Structure formats: structure tokens, C-alpha cells
Amino acid sequence: LVVSLAFSAFNPLYAQMPKVTLSKPFDEPESGATRLLLLKDGSTLYFHFTVKNGIEVTCFNEKHQKKATTTLSGKIWEDRDMKSSELKGIYEINGEAVIFLQQVIKHKPFLFRIIVNPKTGKLVNEALVGELPKYGPLAGYAVVFGGVKELDFYVEKDPESDYYAIAQFNTFASNKDERIHIVHYSPDHKEINSAFYESPKGAYKYLDYQGMYVHGDEFVFIATYAYNTRRSGGKDSRIIISQLLKNTTKFKHNVLKYTAGFSRVSTGVQYDAANKSLRMLNITSMAGLQTPARVKHRNSKFVMWLSFIDPVKLEVMHNNVLEESYVNEYAQQKLHFKNDYTGMPQDFIINPDGTATIMMEELNQGEQRSRSGSYFTTEMDNIGIAKINALGEEIGGYAVAKSQETNGYHGYFQSYQRDRGAWNFRVRGLIGANVNMAPFFSFEYLNTSHAEYVIFNDYEVNIRNQDESYRNKKEMHFVSETSTVCFRRLDNKMEKFFLYGDPGNKKVHRYSILEATTHSRDQKERVTIMLEKQDAH
């Protein structure tokens, strides 16, 4: 098995095929988790979070040549228990690579900031930047059976500067006004401001973190889901958007009336550089919505709601329910759907012209039973790409047929969370088999100035089949038998090809660790880990 970094240039100068450059091969990361960081100067850092040997760092220059390799060991964090860690983000800040690593040590959650020299890979500094109370003896019961969320940290960096913020989420705090704590940092990692997030006028007992945006040194924006039960003041729920200004310790709030009845909420927040505004995309259950007009949506269980927000004035300019009408029409005409397309967001981006692209996937989670016990699997099926204009109106969309099944329970906004550090840590089972192959599944989407690209791993028989219909796709289970396929859409025309070259009659499979993929801000440069496997004759 040959493993390399694959650098892909999606440039109109290379006509239809992206130009792919491979690094020299290196050992396969069979376990743990991998991440790549593409720096502003064109160099790349490869991080391998091992199971028990810390973090292996490899530095590649702008010509994709390996220049340095080192291993980071923790003095204040546990480098021999990485499988129970959570990555909360890797960013380039102040010219250095900064890792935010969450660990639970002796039942107590900690957040560590690890700063790495981008030229040598060596440790510059490590610091404890957050800690939460120790889990009590009944905490596990409350999480599993009581619906209480785990203690957690969130990190968000300003997309236009190196300022960032850390949110601490203490779900077990008895005082509702001490459940969320925000700390605002400068590029040199100095604390600018910090404050607890108070429930507006004490109206809501329960507050869930949903998303955050950092506006330089001026303020931090946060979205929360606030609700009461019948026992805690009357059943009610809302989305609240809030702002913490510099030199203040009190949040300014806006309780969004149109979100009355939201439940089972998932949220993404993205910055619109063209209009200096925010887009907030909510997924909410259809049940209990208290809207004046009947909500129509293809998915009978959930609905997508897109809000356009002025983060400075803390005002919603307009909001829309998304119906996936263009995606649904394409799926029925081209993919031969008989029923409606029911995919929900995995991610969304704001394009340079102020339009938005929402990347959706049809998911079906199920429990499988065997003599040795039960386990979850997730079908990751057809892709939907929806285009939204600056007024929140759907202006286009299309679908791509895909059929995959992997182990584990995987939900929506997976790619969105992956960009913020979420990983699937891979460990080997009792018989040596890897029990988590999710990093190879789902898909990625790129929108350059000249074309759109949809990329995923698939069987060769599916790639060579030119029929767009979903009905004749062989369901993908075994990653090592796949190749990475690239769909290119330009001028409403779709074509597909093997991203790393057509193997022809050779029994060669070249596929990607999609979870490790990164790209430049303009999405014209993509870096991932490519594995090449040649079948035995």
C-alpha cells in the first residue's frame, strides 16, 4: 500500500482535469486520526494523532517536498491516551499552527492549546486554556438516559483575521447563567474579554450552544437554542442570537420569534464576506413548529431554515425555509427518483458573489444485530447541491447518485463539524480489523471561479457507468476497493473522471482520506492523503 499527499490544482489553465502532484510515499496511518493544514505561504503540515505516541508532525514546503518530521509529546496533556481526545480545531494563527485539543483526565474535561512551528514541526508552546468541572458519579446516566449533553468546548476563528474565541459549555451547572462561558483572544493569544452567557431576562432554563462568529477584536457573536419544559416554566423554545462587545461583560440578545417551537436543532454559522453579514442555517424537527404559514419541505421529519443576519446590529434581515425544489426536480428527472429527495445539510459555504451553496446528503441510520451484539450503520446516499441567492431564494440545484454504507451512527452537518476539528478516531478491533472507516466516506464539494466539483470514493464499476440513475449503483462498503471520483459541473453540464488518473486494465485503486482533506480559501488548491493499493494477481 502506497500512501502520499495529493496536491490538486483546480485551475482553468489545466482545462478539464485538475493537475495532481504527489509527495514522496510515506507509511500508512493505519490507526488514529490525520489532519492537514494548508498554510498561506503554500506549505503544508501533516498531523498524525497516534493512539499512544503523541502527535507526529511532517512539514512540506510549497513545492510539496518533505522538509522536517518530529513527534509532539505532552507535558501537560496526555499523549498516550489520544483515542479519548477530541480535536477542537487546527488553525494558522499569527504565522504558526495552533492545535486545540480536548481531553478528559480523571473525569475532568480540559482544553489545551498547542502551538507548532510551521517550518520545523517542533513545539513552540503548550497551555491549558479551559477546564470544566469533574463529572459526577451519575453524570453518565444523565447523558445516556436523561438527554443531558456532555461537557464540551468550542473554538471559532475569525475568517478574516487571527482573532478567535473559546466557548465552554457546562451542561451540569445548576445556575443557568453559568452554563456557557466565552473567552475572546487576540492573535498573540492574549485574552481580550470573557463573560458568562446569561439567559435573556432569565426566561429560559436550558441553553444549548449552536454556533459562533468572531469579528476581529470588536465582538463575539453566538447563537444558542433556548428552551423550557413544562416543569421549568412552560414548554417553549427559541433560537437566540447574541453579541459580546469588547470592554463589556454583558451579552446583547435578540430572541428570534420566528423560531418558536424549534426542536432537535442543529446549526451552522458562516460569514458572508461580500455583504459583511452572517448566514445561519438551522435544521429543526417539523414537529411543534409554531409558524403562521404552513411549512413545506421534502423531508417529512426535518426542515431547513436559513437566516440572514447583520452581526453588528444583531438583526435578522430576512429568513427563508428551503424546500430543495431544484434538487428534487433534478433527482426525479436525471436520477429517476419516484419519491422526493430528502437529503439534509452536511455543510454550506458562502461564495464570493454572496450566493450560498448547501451540500446535502441522504442518510439512513439503522441498528444491526448479530450473535455478538448490536451495532449501528449509516447509509450515506445521494448528494444534493442547492444554490441560494442573497435574498434567500433557491435559484438552482442538482443531485449526484451515490450509495455507501459504513459502520457507526453519523448525522447531519458532519462536514461542517469536520472543518472545526471533529474526527473519527480509528482503532483496531480484537481481530485486527479497523472498526472505524468513516474518514473515507461521504463527500466533499469545491466551488472555484470556473466550475464546481463533487468528490468521493466509489467502486470502479460505478465510476465507469455513465447513467446518472441511482438505481444501478453498487453500494460501497470496502474502501480498499475504491477509487476517488471527481464530478465536474460547468455551464449546467456534468462530467466525471478518476481524480488520480484512470487505472485502465490495471487492478489499482487510488482513494482519499476525505476527513483529512483541506483546501485553500479560494478552493482552487486541495490537499488530501491518497492511498494506492494494487490487487494481487
N, C-alpha and C positions, 0 to 999 in steps of 0.2 A: 504494500500500500504506500503510495507516494503522496506526501502532503506538502502543499505550497501555499503561499499567499498569492491570490489572484487579483491583480490590479486592472480594472476595466475602465476604459475611457469611452464615455458615451458622447461622441463629438461628431457633428455633421461632416467634418473633414474625412471621417472614416466611413462615409456612405452608410450602408445599412448595418454592417457588422461592427459592434464595438471592438475596439482594439484591446486585447487582453495580453498582459505581461505577467509572467510567473516569476516568483522568487526562487532561489535555490531550495530544494526539498529539505524538510526537517521532520522530526519524529511526530507521529500522530498523537494528538492529545486524547487518549482513549477514555479518560475519566476527568472529572472536574468540570470547569467551565472556562470558556475562552471569550475574550473581548479584544476588539481592535479600536485604536484611536487614531484617526487621520488628522494630523496637525496642520496648522495654517501654512507652514512652510513646505508642505508636500511630503514630509516624512511620516512614518507610521510606527506606532507602538503596538506590539503584540503581547497581551497579558494572558497567561495560563494560570488560573486559580486551581492549584492542585488539591488533592484530598487531604494530605498530611504534610506537605513540604512547602508551604507558603505560596508566594506568587512569583512565577517565572516571567521575566520581562525580556523581550527581544526588541532591539531598536533597528529600524530600517530607514535608510536615508531617502531623499526624494527620487533617487534612481532605483529604488526598491532593493538596494543591497544591504545585507545584514552588517551592522557596524558594532553592536555590543549585545551581550547577554549577561543577565545577572538574576539572582533569586532574592526576593524580599522576605525577610523573616521578621516577625513582630516582637517588639519588646513589651508593648502594652496591649497588643491584640493577639488572639490565639491563632498561630499559623499552622497548628496541627489538627484543627477541627474546622476546616473550611466548608465541609458539606452542610453544616448547620448555620452557615453565614448567609447573609443576603447582601447583594450589591445594590447600592442606592444611587449609583451614578459614577461615570468616569468623564471628566471634562478637561479641556485645556483652559487653564486659568493662570493669568499672569505669566504666560510662556512656559508653564510647567504642566505635567499631567497630574491630575488630582483624583484620587480614588476615595469614594465614600463607602465604607464597609460597616454593615450592621452585624453584631454578634450578641448572642445571649450567653453570658458567662455566669455560671452558678445561679441560674434562673433570673438573671437581671439583664435587660437589654442595654447595649452600648452602641454608640455610633462613633467610628474612628475616621479621621481624615488622614490619608496617606499621600504625601507629595513626592513625586518621582521626577528625577532629572531626565528630560526627553532625549538627551544625547548619549547618556551612559546607562540609563535604566536604574541608576542607584537611588537609594532613599535620600531624600532631602530633609523630610520632617514627618513625624507621625504625632497625632494629637487626638485626645479624647474631646469630641465636640458635642456630645449629647449622651444623657443617660436617663433611663426611666425606672420607676420603682420595680422592685423584685416581684416576680409572680408569686402569688399566694398559693396555698395548698389546694384550693378549689378553683383556681383560675382555668385549668384545663377543662373542667366540667362546664364552666361558664362559656367558654369558647365553643366547645363541641355541641352542647345541648341548649345553651342559653342565648345563642346568637350574638354574643359579645365578640367584637373584633380583637385581634391580637394587638399588643402594644407595638408601636411602629414609628419609624422615622421616614421623612420625605425630603428630598433635596431638589431644588429647581434653580437653574442658572438663567440669567437674563440673556435672551438670544442675541442682543446687540451690544453687550458689554460683558465684563467678567465679574459683575456683582452677582451674588447668589443668596439664597435663603434656605434655612433648615426648619422644618416643621416637626415637632414632637407630638405624637398622638397617644395620650394616656387614656385608654378606654375604661380603665378601672377607677379613675378619680371620682371620689364621692361628690366633689364640688364640680358642677357642670362647667363653671368658668375657668377650670384648671385642666380641661381635657386636651386643649390644643395650645401649644406654645410656639411662637415664631421668633426666629433669630435671623437678622439681616446682616450680611457680611460684605466687606469691600474686597476688591481683587487681591489685596495683600493679606486677606484672611483676618482682618480686624473687625470686631463686632461694631456695627453701626447702631443697631436698635434691637430691642427684644420686648415682647409683650405676650401676655395670655390673651386668648381669644374669648371674649365674653359673649354669652347668648344675648341677642338684642332684647333689651328690656326684660331679660330673664324669661322670655316667652317659651323657650324650648329647652327641655331637659336633655335631649340627646342630640349630639353634634357629630357628624362624620366628615372627615377631611375628604375633599373631592379633587382639588387641583390648585395650582399656584402659578403666579407670574411675578417676576422681579423687574422693576422699572428703574434701572441704574441705582443711584443712591437715594432716590426720591421716595419710593414706597414699595410695599409688597402687597400684591393682590391675592386674595384667597377665595375659593368657592367651597362652601360647605353644604351638606344635606342636614337639615334640622327637622326634628320630628318629636312628637309626643305620642304616647299611647293613651288608651282610655284611663289608665290608672295614674298617669303623670300629667293630667291637665286637659284631657280631651284629645281624641285622635285627630292629628293634624300633621302636615308635613309641607316643607318648602325648600327650595334652593335659595341660599343666601350668598350674595357676593359682597366682599368686604375689602377694606383698604387700611393698611397701617402706614401712615406717613412718617417720614423722618422727624425726629425730635418730639414724637408723641408716643404715648403708651396706651392709647385707646383706639380701638378699631372703629371706622365708619362703616355702616352696614346699609345694604339695600336688600330687603326681603322681596323676592320675586313672586308676585301674586299669581302669575300665570302658571306657576309650577305647583299649585295646590294639588295635593293627592299623589305627588310623585312617590314611588316606592321602588325598592330593589335597584337603586340608582348606581350607574357607572358614568364617569365624567372624564372628558378630555378638554384641555385648555391650550389653544395655540395662538401665537402672536401674528397679526397681520401687519407686516412692515409697510405695505403700500398705503394703508389707511390709518396706521398708528392706532390700531384697535385690537380687540381680542375676539376670538370665536370660542364659544363654549358649546360643546356637543354633549348632550345628555342622552343616555339610554335609560328609559324608565318602563316599569310594568304598565300594561294597558289597564289593569285593574285599579279602580279607585281614582282615576283621573277626574279632576273637577274642572273641566274646561267648558266654556259656553257653547262651543261648536263641537260637533261630532268629529272625533279624530279618525282619519282613515290611514291605514297602514297595511302593508303586505304581510307583515309578521303579526299574527293574531295575539301574541303574548307581550311583545315589547314595541316601543315606539322611539324614534329618534327625534330629538328636539335641538335645533341649532339657534343659538342666541348671539347677537352682535353687540359687543359691549365696548363702551368708552371707559377705559380703566382709570383715566384721570378724573373724569366727572362721576365715575361709578354709576353710569346709566346704561340701560339696555336700549339700544337704538331701534332694533326690531328683532323678532323671533319667528321661527317657522317650524312646522312639522314637516319632516322629509318623508316622502312616500315611495321613493325608489321607482318612479314611474318609467323613466328611460331605461334603467337597468332591467326592469321587469319585462318591458316590451322587447328589448334585445334578447333576453333569455328565452322568451317564448318564440320569437321569430328565428333566431340563429341556433340556439342550443336545444330547441324542441321541447321546452318546458310545457307541460299541461297545466300545472298549478303555478301560483305566483312565486317569484323569487323572494326568499325570506332571510337573506343574509343580514348581518348586523356588523357595525364597525369594528375593525381591528386597529385602525389608525385613521388619521386625517391630516392633511397638510394645507397650508395657505400658499398659493402660488404668487409669484412676483407681481402679477396683474391684479391681485386682490380676490381672485376666484379661489374656491376651495375644492379639493378633491377628497372624497371619502372612500376609503378602501374597506370593502366588506367581504365577509366570508360566511358561508352557511355551515353551522356547527351542529352536531348532534352528539350529545354525551350519553353514555349508557354504562350500566353495570354488568360485567360479565362474571359468571360463576363457574367454578371448577371444583374438583375434589379437594384441592389445596386451599380453597378460599375464594374470595371475590375480588375483583379489581375493576377500575374504570377505564374506559376507552373513549376517545373522541374522534368522530368523523369530521375531517376538515375538507369541506367540499367546495362547490362552485364560488368563484370570485366575482364580486360586483364592484365596478368603479363608477362613482356618481360625481358629476360636476355641478357645482353650486356657484351662482354669481354673487356679486357684492350686495345684492338685496335679499339673499337667502333663497332665491328661486332655483329650482332644478333646471339646468339648461342642457344636459346631456348625460350619457352614461352607456356602459356596455358591460358584458359579462364574459368570463373565461371559464370554460369547463375544467374542473379539477376534481379528483376523487382520491382522498387519502384517509388513512386511519392510523392513529398512534395511541400508545398507552398513556394513561393519566387523564385527569379532568382539566380541560383547557377552555377558557371562556373568551369573552369579547375584550377588545382593547389590548390584546396581547402584544401587538407590535408597538403600540403607543407606550406601554409599560416597559417593553424591552429597550426602547430608546432612553429610558430613565433608569436603566440598570437591571431590571428584572431578568432573572436567568432560570434555566432548567439545569440544575447541577447533576452531572452524570456520575453514577457509581455503578460498580459491577455487582451483580447478584451472586447468590450462593454457588451457582454453577458456572460463573464466569461471564454470563451474558450481560450486556449493558441494559439496564432497566429503564432508561430514560433517553429516548431518541427524538424527543420533541424539538431540539435545536435544529433539526434537519427539515421540519415540516412547516406547513403554512406557506406564506409567500411574501415577496417584497415588491414594492412599486416605486418607480422613479419617473419624475416628470421634468425633463430637460427643456431647453428653449425650442427644441425642434421636434421632439417626439416623446411618447410615453412608453414605458417598459414595465412589463409584469414578469417576474422571475420566480421560479420554484423548481424543486426537484421532482422528476417524474420518470416513469418507465419509458424505455425507448419506443415501445410499440405505440404508446400514446403520443409521443412527440412526432412520430412519422405519420400518424393518422391525421389527415388534413380536414376531416369532418369536424365541425365545431360542436356537434351534438354531445350532450353529457351522457347519453345512453350507452355509448360504446367505449367508455373509458374503463380501463382496468384499474381497480382500486389499489393504490400504492400502500404497501406495508413494509417492505425491506429496502432500506436506504441504500445499501451497498450495491443494489441492482439498478440504481437510477442514474440519470444524467441531469444536469441543470439546463432547463429550457428557458428561453427568453422570448416573450411575445413583444413585438414592436407595433405600436399603433401610430399611424401618421396619416393625416387627411382622411380620417374615418376608415382607413384600410388597415387590416390586421395581417401580420405575418409572424411566423415563429421559426426559431432555429436553435441549434445546440449552442449554448453560450460559449463553451470551451472547445468548439470545433466538432464537426460531425465525425464520429468514430468509424463510419463506413462499415466494413465487414469485420473489423477488429472487435473483439469482445472486451471493450474498455468502457469503464464507467467513470465519469468525472462529475462530481457533485459538490454541493456547498454546505457549509455550516451556516445556515441563514441567520441564526441567532447572533452570530459573531460579526455580521456584516455591518460596515459603516460606509458613509459616503460624504462627499463634500457638500457644502451648504447649497451650491447651485445644482447638485445632484448629477453632475457630469463626470465625477470621479467616484468609483465604487471599489471598495476593498473587502475581500472576504477570504475565508480559508477554503481552499479547494482540495478535495481528496480524489486520488486517481487509483482505481482498482482494476486489475486485469484478471479476467476469469481464467482459471486453469483449463488447459486443453485436455 
